[in-house]
């Protein structure tokens, strides 16, 4: 995260150029993510992949609930 006011001191059009660079990288990033998931299923198999996904979701849910409890105190 950049300090406040840094982007306002950059030359005009820099923000648009940076946004264009991020946008251009979206498609390759999506393809790599897709191919990684397809490869994982082929290597691990559907059952192990489903079990891993279940563990990740359970872990995220546990931490979400823990954060919710600390916020209500």
N, C-alpha and C positions, 0 to 999 in steps of 0.2 A: 504494500500500500504506500503510495507516495504521500509526502506531506501536503497539507492543504495549500492551495495556491500555486503549486508547481505547474499544473496544466495550463493555468491562465497565463503563465509567463512564456510558454512555448510559442513558436511562430504560428501564424494563422494557417489552418489546414492540417496541422500535425495530428490533431485528434481524429479528423476524418481519414487521414492516411493510416493511422494506427488501427482504426475500426475496420478499414478495408483489408489490412493485413490479417487481422483476426478472422474476418469473414472468409478470406481466401483459404485459411487453414482449417475451416470447419469441415469441408468435405473429406480431405485426407484423414482427419482425426476420426470422423465417423466411420470411414472404411476400416481403419486400423482397429477401432473398437469392435466392429462387427466381426472382422476376421479373427480377432483374439477370442471372442466368445465361441465362434464356430470351431476353432482349433481346440479350445478347452473341452468342448463337448466330445470331440473326436478322440482326444487323448484320455480324458477321464471317464467318458461314458455318461449317458443321461442320468443314471441313478446317482452317481457320485456328484455330478454337477448340481442336481436338485438338492442333495443333502448339504452341499456347501452353501448354496443359496439360502436354504432354510436356516443354517447357522448364522449367516451374515444378517439376515432379517431379524432373527431372534436377538442377536447382539445389539443391533441398532434399536430395537424396540425396548430392550432392557435399559439402555442409556437414555432413551427418550423419556421413559417413565421415571428414571432416577432424576433427571433434570427437572421434570414437572414437579416432583415431590419437593425438591430444594427450592423451587420458585414459589411454592405455596406456603412455605414456612415463614 
